[in-house]
Amino acid sequence: MAKARSSKSNVQQVLSNKGDAIDEGLEALEGVDQRPDVELTRDERIRLAAYAIAERRGFEPGSETEDWLEAEREVDAAR
């Protein structure tokens, strides 16, 4: 049985082809709306807002309830 041989040039070719495929994939996605028009529920909007609030304060523990209540106020005020 013959051994499979891998040459350096084959490896380099595969790696360069991978880069081309990634570039082509990214180009194909340009201009495509990747988020469908979906209405978020109130709870989902609050969750996202609370996460953003926690992120702004560096995710320090101990203020989760306050983050949630502030997010509720923000979401309800935006309606």
MODELLER restraints for C-alpha pairs under 7 A, 6 or more apart:
rsr = mdl.restraints
at = mdl.atoms
rsr.add(forms.Gaussian(group=physical.xy_distance, feature=features.Distance(at['CA:45:A'], at['CA:75:A']), mean=6.74, stdev=0.5))
rsr.add(forms.Gaussian(group=physical.xy_distance, feature=features.Distance(at['CA:46:A'], at['CA:71:A']), mean=5.33, stdev=0.5))
rsr.add(forms.Gaussian(group=physical.xy_distance, feature=features.Distance(at['CA:46:A'], at['CA:72:A']), mean=5.62, stdev=0.5))
rsr.add(forms.Gaussian(group=physical.xy_distance, feature=features.Distance(at['CA:46:A'], at['CA:75:A']), mean=6.25, stdev=0.5))
rsr.add(forms.Gaussian(group=physical.xy_distance, feature=features.Distance(at['CA:49:A'], at['CA:71:A']), mean=5.17, stdev=0.5))
rsr.add(forms.Gaussian(group=physical.xy_distance, feature=features.Distance(at['CA:50:A'], at['CA:67:A']), mean=5.24, stdev=0.5))
rsr.add(forms.Gaussian(group=physical.xy_distance, feature=features.Distance(at['CA:50:A'], at['CA:68:A']), mean=5.16, stdev=0.5))
rsr.add(forms.Gaussian(group=physical.xy_distance, feature=features.Distance(at['CA:50:A'], at['CA:71:A']), mean=5.06, stdev=0.5))
rsr.add(forms.Gaussian(group=physical.xy_distance, feature=features.Distance(at['CA:53:A'], at['CA:67:A']), mean=6.08, stdev=0.5))
rsr.add(forms.Gaussian(group=physical.xy_distance, feature=features.Distance(at['CA:54:A'], at['CA:67:A']), mean=6.42, stdev=0.5))
